[in-house]
Amino acid sequence: MRILTGVLILCLVLSCKSNNRIPKDILQPEEMGNILFSVTMAEEFVGGYIAKDTLRNKNQELEKEYQKVFLLYNISKEDFEKSYSFYKTRPDLLKTILDTLDARAQRRRIELHQPLEY
């Protein structure tokens, strides 16, 4: 009975460890966080500046900005969408990425609002 219990515990531990692995064809959390940060910045740029120009199509401009981000990180739109879909199925991992993004954005706000030193 002890052997069976030991085997079950070992299987449980191994299944939990493998559950935290990120498949090789999925962007790793740190890179995904950087990409999401850039995507968010692109969305803010289009929403805050480009959308005010009534002669420009907001969706087309947003797609152009996304392509710039994908080019910057040397990935395709499909790579991003596949990875994003994966992380949406893993809320524990996505939460960690988003919490890191939030902390990064908070630090950035503080830096931007520091008084200038002369």
N, CA, C and O atoms as a Tinker XYZ file with bonds, in Angstrom:
   472  protein
     1  N      0.821000   -1.194000    0.000000    73     2
     2  CA     0.000000    0.000000    0.000000    64     1     3
     3  C      0.865000    1.258000    0.000000    63     2     4     5
     4  O      0.535000    2.241000   -0.663000    81     3
     5  N      1.972000    1.229000    0.742000    73     3     6
     6  CA     2.867000    2.381000    0.795000    64     5     7
     7  C      3.484000    2.655000   -0.575000    63     6     8     9
     8  O      3.666000    3.809000   -0.965000    81     7
     9  N      3.801000    1.594000   -1.292000    73     7    10
    10  CA     4.391000    1.772000   -2.622000    64     9    11
    11  C      3.381000    2.438000   -3.549000    63    10    12    13
    12  O      3.733000    3.343000   -4.307000    81    11
    13  N      2.140000    1.998000   -3.492000    73    11    14
    14  CA     1.089000    2.587000   -4.335000    64    13    15
    15  C      0.885000    4.063000   -3.988000    63    14    16    17
    16  O      0.742000    4.901000   -4.878000    81    15
    17  N      0.874000    4.373000   -2.697000    73    15    18
    18  CA     0.726000    5.767000   -2.260000    64    17    19
    19  C      1.914000    6.602000   -2.751000    63    18    20    21
    20  O      1.745000    7.729000   -3.217000    81    19
    21  N      3.101000    6.034000   -2.639000    73    19    22
    22  CA     4.301000    6.744000   -3.093000    64    21    23
    23  C      4.267000    7.006000   -4.591000    63    22    24    25
    24  O      4.640000    8.089000   -5.042000    81    23
    25  N      3.828000    6.032000   -5.353000    73    23    26
    26  CA     3.736000    6.184000   -6.805000    64    25    27
    27  C      2.700000    7.250000   -7.147000    63    26    28    29
    28  O      2.936000    8.067000   -8.037000    81    27
    29  N      1.566000    7.260000   -6.467000    73    27    30
    30  CA     0.531000    8.265000   -6.724000    64    29    31
    31  C      1.033000    9.672000   -6.409000    63    30    32    33
    32  O      0.782000   10.614000   -7.161000    81    31
    33  N      1.738000    9.804000   -5.298000    73    31    34
    34  CA     2.278000   11.122000   -4.934000    64    33    35
    35  C      3.310000   11.564000   -5.962000    63    34    36    37
    36  O      3.324000   12.727000   -6.364000    81    35
    37  N      4.169000   10.653000   -6.388000    73    35    38
    38  CA     5.173000   10.982000   -7.401000    64    37    39
    39  C      4.510000   11.419000   -8.705000    63    38    40    41
    40  O      4.942000   12.391000   -9.323000    81    39
    41  N      3.467000   10.709000   -9.126000    73    39    42
    42  CA     2.740000   11.081000  -10.343000    64    41    43
    43  C      2.105000   12.465000  -10.206000    63    42    44    45
    44  O      2.120000   13.255000  -11.151000    81    43
    45  N      1.557000   12.752000   -9.049000    73    43    46
    46  CA     0.934000   14.050000   -8.804000    64    45    47
    47  C      1.969000   15.168000   -8.869000    63    46    48    49
    48  O      1.731000   16.205000   -9.488000    81    47
    49  N      3.117000   14.957000   -8.231000    73    47    50
    50  CA     4.183000   15.963000   -8.242000    64    49    51
    51  C      4.687000   16.186000   -9.662000    63    50    52    53
    52  O      4.872000   17.331000  -10.075000    81    51
    53  N      4.909000   15.132000  -10.404000    73    51    54
    54  CA     5.400000   15.265000  -11.776000    64    53    55
    55  C      4.380000   15.944000  -12.678000    63    54    56    57
    56  O      4.749000   16.729000  -13.552000    81    55
    57  N      3.114000   15.652000  -12.475000    73    55    58
    58  CA     2.095000   16.294000  -13.311000    64    57    59
    59  C      2.002000   17.781000  -13.003000    63    58    60    61
    60  O      1.757000   18.583000  -13.905000    81    59
    61  N      2.192000   18.160000  -11.753000    73    59    62
    62  CA     2.182000   19.586000  -11.398000    64    61    63
    63  C      3.383000   20.301000  -11.998000    63    62    64    65
    64  O      3.254000   21.420000  -12.494000    81    63
    65  N      4.543000   19.670000  -11.959000    73    63    66
    66  CA     5.735000   20.287000  -12.542000    64    65    67
    67  C      5.586000   20.463000  -14.033000    63    66    68    69
    68  O      5.931000   21.520000  -14.561000    81    67
    69  N      5.084000   19.466000  -14.726000    73    67    70
    70  CA     4.950000   19.573000  -16.178000    64    69    71
    71  C      3.877000   20.580000  -16.557000    63    70    72    73
    72  O      3.898000   21.128000  -17.658000    81    71
    73  N      2.941000   20.825000  -15.651000    73    71    74
    74  CA     1.877000   21.792000  -15.906000    64    73    75
    75  C      2.421000   23.218000  -15.945000    63    74    76    77
    76  O      1.809000   24.093000  -16.558000    81    75
    77  N      3.561000   23.462000  -15.300000    73    75    78
    78  CA     4.151000   24.799000  -15.283000    64    77    79
    79  C      5.097000   25.034000  -16.444000    63    78    80    81
    80  O      5.591000   26.147000  -16.623000    81    79
    81  N      5.354000   24.009000  -17.233000    73    79    82
    82  CA     6.233000   24.169000  -18.386000    64    81    83
    83  C      5.518000   24.923000  -19.490000    63    82    84    85
    84  O      4.317000   24.767000  -19.709000    81    83
    85  N      6.289000   25.735000  -20.171000    73    83    86
    86  CA     5.778000   26.465000  -21.321000    64    85    87
    87  C      6.269000   25.719000  -22.560000    63    86    88    89
    88  O      7.470000   25.486000  -22.696000    81    87
    89  N      5.376000   25.345000  -23.453000    73    87    90
    90  CA     5.819000   24.650000  -24.674000    64    89    91
    91  C      6.823000   25.502000  -25.452000    63    90    92    93
    92  O      6.793000   26.730000  -25.381000    81    91
    93  N      7.702000   24.845000  -26.185000    73    91    94
    94  CA     8.765000   25.547000  -26.911000    64    93    95
    95  C      8.229000   26.486000  -27.981000    63    94    96    97
    96  O      8.873000   27.485000  -28.303000    81    95
    97  N      7.065000   26.181000  -28.533000    73    95    98
    98  CA     6.523000   27.032000  -29.593000    64    97    99
    99  C      5.690000   28.194000  -29.048000    63    98   100   101
   100  O      5.041000   28.909000  -29.811000    81    99
   101  N      5.712000   28.376000  -27.737000    73    99   102
   102  CA     4.995000   29.469000  -27.067000    64   101   103
   103  C      6.026000   30.467000  -26.554000    63   102   104   105
   104  O      7.065000   30.076000  -26.022000    81   103
   105  N      5.736000   31.759000  -26.716000    73   103   106
   106  CA     6.633000   32.792000  -26.207000    64   105   107
   107  C      6.761000   32.650000  -24.694000    63   106   108   109
   108  O      5.767000   32.439000  -23.999000    81   107
   109  N      7.968000   32.764000  -24.195000    73   107   110
   110  CA     8.216000   32.635000  -22.761000    64   109   111
   111  C      7.629000   33.844000  -22.024000    63   110   112   113
   112  O      7.483000   34.912000  -22.618000    81   111
   113  N      7.295000   33.693000  -20.751000    73   111   114
   114  CA     6.604000   34.763000  -20.016000    64   113   115
   115  C      7.285000   36.126000  -20.075000    63   114   116   117
   116  O      6.609000   37.138000  -20.259000    81   115
   117  N      8.595000   36.175000  -19.924000    73   115   118
   118  CA     9.277000   37.472000  -19.931000    64   117   119
   119  C      9.136000   38.154000  -21.297000    63   118   120   121
   120  O      8.844000   39.347000  -21.378000    81   119
   121  N      9.349000   37.379000  -22.366000    73   119   122
   122  CA     9.215000   37.948000  -23.704000    64   121   123
   123  C      7.764000   38.328000  -23.991000    63   122   124   125
   124  O      7.497000   39.369000  -24.591000    81   123
   125  N      6.839000   37.491000  -23.565000    73   123   126
   126  CA     5.422000   37.791000  -23.772000    64   125   127
   127  C      5.055000   39.075000  -23.029000    63   126   128   129
   128  O      4.290000   39.889000  -23.546000    81   127
   129  N      5.584000   39.260000  -21.845000    73   127   130
   130  CA     5.327000   40.484000  -21.087000    64   129   131
   131  C      5.854000   41.708000  -21.811000    63   130   132   133
   132  O      5.178000   42.735000  -21.875000    81   131
   133  N      7.063000   41.605000  -22.360000    73   131   134
   134  CA     7.629000   42.727000  -23.110000    64   133   135
   135  C      6.784000   43.053000  -24.337000    63   134   136   137
   136  O      6.555000   44.221000  -24.651000    81   135
   137  N      6.331000   42.026000  -25.017000    73   135   138
   138  CA     5.511000   42.229000  -26.212000    64   137   139
   139  C      4.170000   42.849000  -25.829000    63   138   140   141
   140  O      3.708000   43.782000  -26.486000    81   139
   141  N      3.547000   42.338000  -24.772000    73   139   142
   142  CA     2.272000   42.910000  -24.332000    64   141   143
   143  C      2.430000   44.362000  -23.920000    63   142   144   145
   144  O      1.538000   45.175000  -24.165000    81   143
   145  N      3.553000   44.700000  -23.298000    73   143   146
   146  CA     3.804000   46.087000  -22.925000    64   145   147
   147  C      3.872000   46.959000  -24.180000    63   146   148   149
   148  O      3.279000   48.036000  -24.225000    81   147
   149  N      4.592000   46.493000  -25.192000    73   147   150
   150  CA     4.706000   47.248000  -26.440000    64   149   151
   151  C      3.379000   47.343000  -27.166000    63   150   152   153
   152  O      3.058000   48.383000  -27.741000    81   151
   153  N      2.607000   46.270000  -27.145000    73   151   154
   154  CA     1.281000   46.275000  -27.773000    64   153   155
   155  C      0.389000   47.298000  -27.075000    63   154   156   157
   156  O     -0.342000   48.041000  -27.730000    81   155
   157  N      0.451000   47.333000  -25.751000    73   155   158
   158  CA    -0.345000   48.288000  -24.987000    64   157   159
   159  C      0.069000   49.725000  -25.312000    63   158   160   161
   160  O     -0.778000   50.607000  -25.459000    81   159
   161  N      1.366000   49.945000  -25.421000    73   159   162
   162  CA     1.851000   51.280000  -25.778000    64   161   163
   163  C      1.371000   51.668000  -27.177000    63   162   164   165
   164  O      0.999000   52.819000  -27.407000    81   163
   165  N      1.378000   50.718000  -28.106000    73   163   166
   166  CA     0.906000   50.982000  -29.470000    64   165   167
   167  C     -0.579000   51.337000  -29.457000    63   166   168   169
   168  O     -1.013000   52.250000  -30.158000    81   167
   169  N     -1.356000   50.606000  -28.651000    73   167   170
   170  CA    -2.793000   50.889000  -28.552000    64   169   171
   171  C     -3.040000   52.278000  -27.959000    63   170   172   173
   172  O     -3.928000   53.003000  -28.406000    81   171
   173  N     -2.251000   52.636000  -26.953000    73   171   174
   174  CA    -2.383000   53.957000  -26.349000    64   173   175
   175  C     -2.020000   55.056000  -27.351000    63   174   176   177
   176  O     -2.678000   56.094000  -27.412000    81   175
   177  N     -0.982000   54.819000  -28.121000    73   175   178
   178  CA    -0.562000   55.787000  -29.130000    64   177   179
   179  C     -1.662000   56.008000  -30.164000    63   178   180   181
   180  O     -2.015000   57.145000  -30.476000    81   179
   181  N     -2.193000   54.924000  -30.685000    73   179   182
   182  CA    -3.251000   55.045000  -31.701000    64   181   183
   183  C     -4.494000   55.674000  -31.084000    63   182   184   185
   184  O     -5.094000   56.568000  -31.681000    81   183
   185  N     -4.881000   55.225000  -29.914000    73   183   186
   186  CA    -6.074000   55.765000  -29.267000    64   185   187
   187  C     -5.941000   57.224000  -28.868000    63   186   188   189
   188  O     -6.913000   57.978000  -28.923000    81   187
   189  N     -4.742000   57.625000  -28.466000    73   187   190
   190  CA    -4.545000   58.983000  -27.976000    64   189   191
   191  C     -4.188000   60.005000  -29.033000    63   190   192   193
   192  O     -4.469000   61.193000  -28.872000    81   191
   193  N     -3.574000   59.555000  -30.110000    73   191   194
   194  CA    -3.097000   60.513000  -31.109000    64   193   195
   195  C     -3.674000   60.263000  -32.500000    63   194   196   197
   196  O     -4.255000   61.163000  -33.107000    81   195
   197  N     -3.516000   59.073000  -32.989000    73   195   198
   198  CA    -3.929000   58.769000  -34.359000    64   197   199
   199  C     -5.444000   58.842000  -34.511000    63   198   200   201
   200  O     -5.937000   59.336000  -35.526000    81   199
   201  N     -6.184000   58.362000  -33.529000    73   199   202
   202  CA    -7.647000   58.328000  -33.629000    64   201   203
   203  C     -8.252000   59.724000  -33.710000    63   202   204   205
   204  O     -9.378000   59.892000  -34.179000    81   203
   205  N     -7.510000   60.709000  -33.259000    73   203   206
   206  CA    -8.012000   62.091000  -33.314000    64   205   207
   207  C     -7.981000   62.652000  -34.732000    63   206   208   209
   208  O     -8.663000   63.631000  -35.034000    81   207
   209  N     -7.192000   62.032000  -35.592000    73   207   210
   210  CA    -7.115000   62.440000  -36.991000    64   209   211
   211  C     -8.248000   61.744000  -37.741000    63   210   212   213
   212  O     -8.183000   60.541000  -37.998000    81   211
   213  N     -9.264000   62.490000  -38.084000    73   211   214
   214  CA   -10.456000   61.893000  -38.698000    64   213   215
   215  C    -10.205000   61.353000  -40.102000    63   214   216   217
   216  O    -11.034000   60.618000  -40.637000    81   215
   217  N     -9.082000   61.705000  -40.698000    73   215   218
   218  CA    -8.779000   61.207000  -42.040000    64   217   219
   219  C     -8.134000   59.823000  -42.015000    63   218   220   221
   220  O     -7.964000   59.195000  -43.061000    81   219
   221  N     -7.779000   59.354000  -40.833000    73   219   222
   222  CA    -7.114000   58.053000  -40.714000    64   221   223
   223  C     -8.065000   57.019000  -40.131000    63   222   224   225
   224  O     -8.907000   57.328000  -39.288000    81   223
   225  N     -7.915000   55.799000  -40.595000    73   223   226
   226  CA    -8.712000   54.686000  -40.101000    64   225   227
   227  C     -8.015000   54.094000  -38.870000    63   226   228   229
   228  O     -6.894000   53.594000  -38.957000    81   227
   229  N     -8.692000   54.159000  -37.739000    73   227   230
   230  CA    -8.092000   53.719000  -36.475000    64   229   231
   231  C     -7.666000   52.250000  -36.526000    63   230   232   233
   232  O     -6.573000   51.909000  -36.075000    81   231
   233  N     -8.510000   51.388000  -37.065000    73   231   234
   234  CA    -8.189000   49.952000  -37.111000    64   233   235
   235  C     -6.985000   49.666000  -38.006000    63   234   236   237
   236  O     -6.144000   48.833000  -37.668000    81   235
   237  N     -6.901000   50.349000  -39.138000    73   235   238
   238  CA    -5.755000   50.150000  -40.020000    64   237   239
   239  C     -4.470000   50.642000  -39.361000    63   238   240   241
   240  O     -3.424000   50.001000  -39.460000    81   239
   241  N     -4.561000   51.772000  -38.697000    73   239   242
   242  CA    -3.388000   52.323000  -38.021000    64   241   243
   243  C     -2.945000   51.425000  -36.869000    63   242   244   245
   244  O     -1.750000   51.243000  -36.637000    81   243
   245  N     -3.911000   50.870000  -36.156000    73   243   246
   246  CA    -3.592000   49.962000  -35.060000    64   245   247
   247  C     -2.908000   48.704000  -35.593000    63   246   248   249
   248  O     -1.951000   48.213000  -34.995000    81   247
   249  N     -3.391000   48.193000  -36.702000    73   247   250
   250  CA    -2.772000   47.010000  -37.314000    64   249   251
   251  C     -1.332000   47.317000  -37.741000    63   250   252   253
   252  O     -0.454000   46.465000  -37.608000    81   251
   253  N     -1.088000   48.511000  -38.246000    73   251   254
   254  CA     0.274000   48.911000  -38.621000    64   253   255
   255  C      1.182000   48.929000  -37.387000    63   254   256   257
   256  O      2.327000   48.478000  -37.438000    81   255
   257  N      0.661000   49.451000  -36.295000    73   255   258
   258  CA     1.450000   49.512000  -35.062000    64   257   259
   259  C      1.739000   48.116000  -34.521000    63   258   260   261
   260  O      2.838000   47.847000  -34.036000    81   259
   261  N      0.750000   47.232000  -34.605000    73   259   262
   262  CA     0.978000   45.838000  -34.189000    64   261   263
   263  C      2.095000   45.216000  -35.018000    63   262   264   265
   264  O      2.966000   44.534000  -34.478000    81   263
   265  N      2.073000   45.447000  -36.316000    73   263   266
   266  CA     3.094000   44.881000  -37.193000    64   265   267
   267  C      4.482000   45.401000  -36.823000    63   266   268   269
   268  O      5.465000   44.665000  -36.906000    81   267
   269  N      4.562000   46.660000  -36.417000    73   267   270
   270  CA     5.844000   47.222000  -35.976000    64   269   271
   271  C      6.346000   46.500000  -34.724000    63   270   272   273
   272  O      7.535000   46.206000  -34.598000    81   271
   273  N      5.434000   46.224000  -33.814000    73   271   274
   274  CA     5.808000   45.515000  -32.583000    64   273   275
   275  C      6.286000   44.108000  -32.924000    63   274   276   277
   276  O      7.312000   43.657000  -32.415000    81   275
   277  N      5.546000   43.416000  -33.781000    73   275   278
   278  CA     5.932000   42.051000  -34.154000    64   277   279
   279  C      7.284000   42.039000  -34.856000    63   278   280   281
   280  O      8.088000   41.130000  -34.647000    81   279
   281  N      7.533000   43.037000  -35.679000    73   279   282
   282  CA     8.817000   43.152000  -36.366000    64   281   283
   283  C      9.938000   43.419000  -35.358000    63   282   284   285
   284  O     11.024000   42.848000  -35.456000    81   283
   285  N      9.661000   44.283000  -34.402000    73   283   286
   286  CA    10.637000   44.607000  -33.370000    64   285   287
   287  C     11.075000   43.361000  -32.596000    63   286   288   289
   288  O     12.256000   43.204000  -32.284000    81   287
   289  N     10.134000   42.486000  -32.290000    73   287   290
   290  CA    10.427000   41.279000  -31.513000    64   289   291
   291  C     10.668000   40.056000  -32.395000    63   290   292   293
   292  O     10.848000   38.946000  -31.895000    81   291
   293  N     10.671000   40.269000  -33.700000    73   291   294
   294  CA    10.952000   39.204000  -34.660000    64   293   295
   295  C     10.001000   38.009000  -34.500000    63   294   296   297
   296  O     10.428000   36.855000  -34.474000    81   295
   297  N      8.718000   38.315000  -34.394000    73   295   298
   298  CA     7.692000   37.275000  -34.317000    64   297   299
   299  C      6.612000   37.590000  -35.349000    63   298   300   301
   300  O      6.568000   38.684000  -35.910000    81   299
   301  N      5.756000   36.624000  -35.583000    73   299   302
   302  CA     4.626000   36.850000  -36.483000    64   301   303
   303  C      3.370000   37.097000  -35.657000    63   302   304   305
   304  O      3.331000   36.843000  -34.454000    81   303
   305  N      2.370000   37.589000  -36.324000    73   303   306
   306  CA     1.079000   37.797000  -35.660000    64   305   307
   307  C      0.558000   36.452000  -35.146000    63   306   308   309
   308  O     -0.028000   36.372000  -34.066000    81   307
   309  N      0.778000   35.410000  -35.929000    73   307   310
   310  CA     0.327000   34.070000  -35.542000    64   309   311
   311  C      1.044000   33.588000  -34.286000    63   310   312   313
   312  O      0.428000   32.978000  -33.411000    81   311
   313  N      2.361000   33.864000  -34.194000    73   311   314
   314  CA     3.116000   33.494000  -32.982000    64   313   315
   315  C      2.513000   34.173000  -31.754000    63   314   316   317
   316  O      2.313000   33.550000  -30.712000    81   315
   317  N      2.232000   35.464000  -31.907000    73   315   318
   318  CA     1.663000   36.217000  -30.800000    64   317   319
   319  C      0.291000   35.670000  -30.413000    63   318   320   321
   320  O      0.021000   35.429000  -29.237000    81   319
   321  N     -0.568000   35.475000  -31.403000    73   319   322
   322  CA    -1.925000   35.008000  -31.121000    64   321   323
   323  C     -1.917000   33.612000  -30.503000    63   322   324   325
   324  O     -2.697000   33.332000  -29.593000    81   323
   325  N     -1.047000   32.743000  -30.988000    73   323   326
   326  CA    -0.953000   31.390000  -30.423000    64   325   327
   327  C     -0.513000   31.452000  -28.962000    63   326   328   329
   328  O     -1.073000   30.769000  -28.104000    81   327
   329  N      0.499000   32.280000  -28.692000    73   327   330
   330  CA     0.990000   32.405000  -27.320000    64   329   331
   331  C     -0.045000   33.061000  -26.416000    63   330   332   333
   332  O     -0.241000   32.639000  -25.277000    81   331
   333  N     -0.701000   34.086000  -26.924000    73   331   334
   334  CA    -1.721000   34.759000  -26.123000    64   333   335
   335  C     -2.870000   33.801000  -25.804000    63   334   336   337
   336  O     -3.387000   33.794000  -24.687000    81   335
   337  N     -3.260000   33.007000  -26.777000    73   335   338
   338  CA    -4.317000   32.011000  -26.535000    64   337   339
   339  C     -3.886000   31.007000  -25.474000    63   338   340   341
   340  O     -4.686000   30.618000  -24.623000    81   339
   341  N     -2.626000   30.587000  -25.522000    73   339   342
   342  CA    -2.116000   29.663000  -24.514000    64   341   343
   343  C     -2.202000   30.284000  -23.124000    63   342   344   345
   344  O     -2.685000   29.651000  -22.185000    81   343
   345  N     -1.736000   31.519000  -22.995000    73   343   346
   346  CA    -1.732000   32.163000  -21.677000    64   345   347
   347  C     -3.153000   32.429000  -21.170000    63   346   348   349
   348  O     -3.382000   32.456000  -19.961000    81   347
   349  N     -4.094000   32.624000  -22.072000    73   347   350
   350  CA    -5.481000   32.802000  -21.623000    64   349   351
   351  C     -6.030000   31.512000  -21.026000    63   350   352   353
   352  O     -6.947000   31.556000  -20.206000    81   351
   353  N     -5.486000   30.365000  -21.423000    73   351   354
   354  CA    -5.918000   29.100000  -20.822000    64   353   355
   355  C     -5.191000   28.830000  -19.511000    63   354   356   357
   356  O     -5.543000   27.904000  -18.779000    81   355
   357  N     -4.182000   29.636000  -19.219000    73   355   358
   358  CA    -3.408000   29.497000  -17.988000    64   357   359
   359  C     -3.454000   30.800000  -17.203000    63   358   360   361
   360  O     -2.479000   31.551000  -17.199000    81   359
   361  N     -4.578000   31.082000  -16.533000    73   359   362
   362  CA    -4.722000   32.348000  -15.822000    64   361   363
   363  C     -3.642000   32.585000  -14.768000    63   362   364   365
   364  O     -3.312000   33.733000  -14.473000    81   363
   365  N     -3.092000   31.522000  -14.201000    73   363   366
   366  CA    -2.028000   31.696000  -13.207000    64   365   367
   367  C     -0.791000   32.328000  -13.844000    63   366   368   369
   368  O     -0.178000   33.219000  -13.256000    81   367
   369  N     -0.427000   31.879000  -15.024000    73   367   370
   370  CA     0.733000   32.439000  -15.721000    64   369   371
   371  C      0.423000   33.838000  -16.263000    63   370   372   373
   372  O      1.255000   34.741000  -16.174000    81   371
   373  N     -0.765000   34.009000  -16.819000    73   371   374
   374  CA    -1.150000   35.309000  -17.371000    64   373   375
   375  C     -1.206000   36.366000  -16.272000    63   374   376   377
   376  O     -0.808000   37.510000  -16.488000    81   375
   377  N     -1.695000   35.988000  -15.103000    73   375   378
   378  CA    -1.761000   36.934000  -13.982000    64   377   379
   379  C     -0.362000   37.409000  -13.599000    63   378   380   381
   380  O     -0.157000   38.594000  -13.335000    81   379
   381  N      0.585000   36.501000  -13.569000    73   379   382
   382  CA     1.956000   36.873000  -13.247000    64   381   383
   383  C      2.506000   37.859000  -14.277000    63   382   384   385
   384  O      3.142000   38.849000  -13.916000    81   383
   385  N      2.259000   37.587000  -15.551000    73   383   386
   386  CA     2.719000   38.483000  -16.615000    64   385   387
   387  C      2.069000   39.854000  -16.465000    63   386   388   389
   388  O      2.747000   40.879000  -16.539000    81   387
   389  N      0.765000   39.871000  -16.255000    73   387   390
   390  CA     0.042000   41.146000  -16.155000    64   389   391
   391  C      0.419000   41.915000  -14.899000    63   390   392   393
   392  O      0.488000   43.144000  -14.926000    81   391
   393  N      0.661000   41.215000  -13.805000    73   391   394
   394  CA     1.111000   41.899000  -12.581000    64   393   395
   395  C      2.477000   42.552000  -12.799000    63   394   396   397
   396  O      2.726000   43.660000  -12.325000    81   395
   397  N      3.349000   41.863000  -13.512000    73   395   398
   398  CA     4.660000   42.414000  -13.833000    64   397   399
   399  C      4.513000   43.642000  -14.724000    63   398   400   401
   400  O      5.208000   44.640000  -14.531000    81   399
   401  N      3.608000   43.569000  -15.699000    73   399   402
   402  CA     3.345000   44.714000  -16.575000    64   401   403
   403  C      2.826000   45.900000  -15.783000    63   402   404   405
   404  O      3.235000   47.037000  -16.018000    81   403
   405  N      1.933000   45.641000  -14.855000    73   403   406
   406  CA     1.367000   46.710000  -14.036000    64   405   407
   407  C      2.467000   47.393000  -13.218000    63   406   408   409
   408  O      2.521000   48.620000  -13.142000    81   407
   409  N      3.333000   46.594000  -12.615000    73   407   410
   410  CA     4.434000   47.161000  -11.828000    64   409   411
   411  C      5.356000   47.983000  -12.723000    63   410   412   413
   412  O      5.824000   49.050000  -12.325000    81   411
   413  N      5.613000   47.493000  -13.916000    73   411   414
   414  CA     6.463000   48.213000  -14.863000    64   413   415
   415  C      5.824000   49.547000  -15.261000    63   414   416   417
   416  O      6.504000   50.570000  -15.342000    81   415
   417  N      4.526000   49.525000  -15.506000    73   415   418
   418  CA     3.806000   50.748000  -15.884000    64   417   419
   419  C      3.805000   51.746000  -14.724000    63   418   420   421
   420  O      3.946000   52.949000  -14.942000    81   419
   421  N      3.647000   51.255000  -13.508000    73   419   422
   422  CA     3.683000   52.140000  -12.333000    64   421   423
   423  C      5.040000   52.819000  -12.209000    63   422   424   425
   424  O      5.117000   54.024000  -11.967000    81   423
   425  N      6.115000   52.043000  -12.377000    73   423   426
   426  CA     7.463000   52.625000  -12.316000    64   425   427
   427  C      7.646000   53.663000  -13.412000    63   426   428   429
   428  O      8.243000   54.716000  -13.188000    81   427
   429  N      7.138000   53.367000  -14.574000    73   427   430
   430  CA     7.262000   54.301000  -15.717000    64   429   431
   431  C      6.522000   55.609000  -15.432000    63   430   432   433
   432  O      7.029000   56.690000  -15.731000    81   431
   433  N      5.313000   55.506000  -14.850000    73   431   434
   434  CA     4.553000   56.717000  -14.501000    64   433   435
   435  C      5.312000   57.569000  -13.500000    63   434   436   437
   436  O      5.374000   58.791000  -13.632000    81   435
   437  N      5.884000   56.921000  -12.507000    73   435   438
   438  CA     6.639000   57.650000  -11.483000    64   437   439
   439  C      7.836000   58.353000  -12.115000    63   438   440   441
   440  O      8.111000   59.512000  -11.806000    81   439
   441  N      8.545000   57.656000  -12.997000    73   439   442
   442  CA     9.689000   58.263000  -13.677000    64   441   443
   443  C      9.270000   59.461000  -14.514000    63   442   444   445
   444  O      9.959000   60.481000  -14.524000    81   443
   445  N      8.162000   59.350000  -15.208000    73   443   446
   446  CA     7.705000   60.431000  -16.084000    64   445   447
   447  C      7.234000   61.654000  -15.313000    63   446   448   449
   448  O      7.266000   62.768000  -15.835000    81   447
   449  N      6.801000   61.456000  -14.087000    73   447   450
   450  CA     6.255000   62.565000  -13.313000    64   449   451
   451  C      7.233000   63.118000  -12.279000    63   450   452   453
   452  O      6.851000   63.895000  -11.403000    81   451
   453  N      8.478000   62.717000  -12.386000    73   451   454
   454  CA     9.497000   63.268000  -11.502000    64   453   455
   455  C      9.803000   64.682000  -11.929000    63   454   456   457
   456  O      9.879000   64.959000  -13.127000    81   455
   457  N      9.983000   65.598000  -10.973000    73   455   458
   458  CA    10.366000   66.959000  -11.339000    64   457   459
   459  C     11.740000   66.967000  -11.996000    63   458   460   461
   460  O     12.613000   66.170000  -11.650000    81   459
   461  N     11.916000   67.862000  -12.931000    73   459   462
   462  CA    13.220000   67.983000  -13.595000    64   461   463
   463  C     14.232000   68.589000  -12.647000    63   462   464   465
   464  O     13.934000   69.528000  -11.909000    81   463
   465  N     15.436000   68.037000  -12.678000    73   463   466
   466  CA    16.515000   68.566000  -11.861000    64   465   467
   467  C     17.382000   69.453000  -12.724000    63   466   468   469
   468  O     17.760000   69.078000  -13.834000    81   467
   469  N     17.695000   70.620000  -12.218000    73   467   470
   470  CA    18.531000   71.571000  -12.978000    64   469   471
   471  C     19.908000   71.647000  -12.419000    63   470   472
   472  O     20.742000   72.394000  -12.932000    81   471
